[in-house]
Amino acid sequence: MSSDTQSFVSCTVDARGIARVSLERPDKHNAFDDSMIAHMQSHFDALAARADVRVVILQAEGKSFSAGADLAWMQRMAEYDYGHNLDDARGLATMLQTLKTLPQPTIARVQGNAFGGAVGLVSCCDIAIAARTALFGFTETRIGLIPATIGPHVIEAIGARWARRLFLTAERFDAERAENIHLVHECCDAELLDSRIEATVESLLRNGPQAMGAAKLLIREVAGKPVDARMIDDTSARIAHIRVSGEGQEGLQAFLQKRAPSWATGSNS
């Protein structure tokens, strides 16, 4: 278990292998700057290398999930030249991509408002569950900027049509609309949020860890591509490889023997 109170980002791992990466700057609505981005990057890199971590939950303290970019950070960036701004933007883009490509399943626990870059964090998680009272918005154009580094992840989640409206208007929208446009998978009353997260965790703990990682990679590498001979060969090789793997063999044997597989010991199944 680790915790870094100076960075405003902490990471803990419990006995079941559930990691919680928490934004801990509630007095500033968890607005993040380059330092917090670097610490998130460090935590995500470390979690990616840990075979004992089964699920990663991204969460925040206080009333807001995150207000997005910190105002003081943006002011510093306004004073920098193009090269410094480019390096800074790449830091955020790299962190988002690292979150998106973690081998473990990721859950965004959105207990409060999420604006600007924070919506990118939500979009990069595999599963997003929000409190019904949460508000969302792409506020960049209101101050003369664009949601560039988060754009690819958001557009993948909600599609270009909704992105056109929401990027251009910078309007705020509620959790029900976020669910309807597929930014989040479900919304619920605030008091039910943790039970919905736990139910999702329980479901994930029943599944093969390596299989879930392989499924995430499968989605990234086949989405939007034609089902041609190359695709058929590739997907056939993927299933053949995992069938003969140790995890695949254990899963098949457990199914045939009508018992729980070895990795399911951390769940209540």
CORCORSUL-V361853 format. One record per residue. N is the residue number from 1. SS is DSSP state (helix for helix, strand for strand, loop for the rest). Layout:
BEGIN
N|SS, N|SS
END
This chain:
BEGIN
1|loop, 2|strand, 3|loop, 4|loop, 5|loop, 6|loop, 7|loop, 8|loop, 9|strand, 10|strand, 11|strand, 12|strand, 13|strand, 14|loop, 15|loop, 16|loop, 17|loop, 18|strand, 19|strand, 20|strand, 21|strand, 22|strand, 23|strand, 24|loop, 25|loop, 26|helix, 27|helix, 28|helix, 29|loop, 30|loop, 31|loop, 32|strand, 33|loop, 34|helix, 35|helix, 36|helix, 37|helix, 38|helix, 39|helix, 40|helix, 41|helix, 42|helix, 43|helix, 44|helix, 45|helix, 46|helix, 47|helix, 48|helix, 49|loop, 50|loop, 51|loop, 52|loop, 53|loop, 54|loop, 55|strand, 56|strand, 57|strand, 58|strand, 59|strand, 60|strand, 61|loop, 62|loop, 63|loop, 64|strand, 65|strand, 66|strand, 67|loop, 68|loop, 69|strand, 70|loop, 71|helix, 72|helix, 73|helix, 74|helix, 75|helix, 76|helix, 77|helix, 78|helix, 79|loop, 80|loop, 81|loop, 82|helix, 83|helix, 84|helix, 85|helix, 86|helix, 87|helix, 88|helix, 89|helix, 90|helix, 91|helix, 92|helix, 93|helix, 94|helix, 95|helix, 96|helix, 97|helix, 98|helix, 99|helix, 100|helix, 101|loop, 102|loop, 103|loop, 104|loop, 105|strand, 106|strand, 107|strand, 108|strand, 109|strand, 110|strand, 111|loop, 112|loop, 113|strand, 114|strand, 115|strand, 116|loop, 117|helix, 118|helix, 119|helix, 120|helix, 121|helix, 122|helix, 123|helix, 124|helix, 125|loop, 126|loop, 127|strand, 128|strand, 129|strand, 130|strand, 131|strand, 132|loop, 133|loop, 134|loop, 135|strand, 136|strand, 137|strand, 138|loop, 139|loop, 140|helix, 141|helix, 142|helix, 143|helix, 144|loop, 145|loop, 146|loop, 147|loop, 148|helix, 149|helix, 150|helix, 151|helix, 152|helix, 153|helix, 154|helix, 155|helix, 156|helix, 157|helix, 158|helix, 159|helix, 160|helix, 161|helix, 162|helix, 163|helix, 164|helix, 165|helix, 166|helix, 167|helix, 168|helix, 169|helix, 170|loop, 171|loop, 172|strand, 173|strand, 174|strand, 175|helix, 176|helix, 177|helix, 178|helix, 179|helix, 180|helix, 181|loop, 182|loop, 183|loop, 184|loop, 185|loop, 186|strand, 187|strand, 188|strand, 189|loop, 190|helix, 191|helix, 192|helix, 193|helix, 194|helix, 195|helix, 196|helix, 197|helix, 198|helix, 199|helix, 200|helix, 201|helix, 202|helix, 203|helix, 204|helix, 205|helix, 206|loop, 207|loop, 208|loop, 209|helix, 210|helix, 211|helix, 212|helix, 213|helix, 214|helix, 215|helix, 216|helix, 217|helix, 218|helix, 219|helix, 220|helix, 221|helix, 222|helix, 223|loop, 224|loop, 225|loop, 226|loop, 227|loop, 228|loop, 229|helix, 230|helix, 231|helix, 232|helix, 233|helix, 234|helix, 235|helix, 236|helix, 237|helix, 238|helix, 239|helix, 240|helix, 241|helix, 242|helix, 243|helix, 244|loop, 245|loop, 246|helix, 247|helix, 248|helix, 249|helix, 250|helix, 251|helix, 252|helix, 253|helix, 254|helix, 255|helix, 256|helix, 257|loop, 258|loop, 259|loop, 260|loop, 261|loop, 262|helix, 263|helix, 264|helix, 265|helix, 266|helix, 267|loop, 268|loop, 269|loop
END
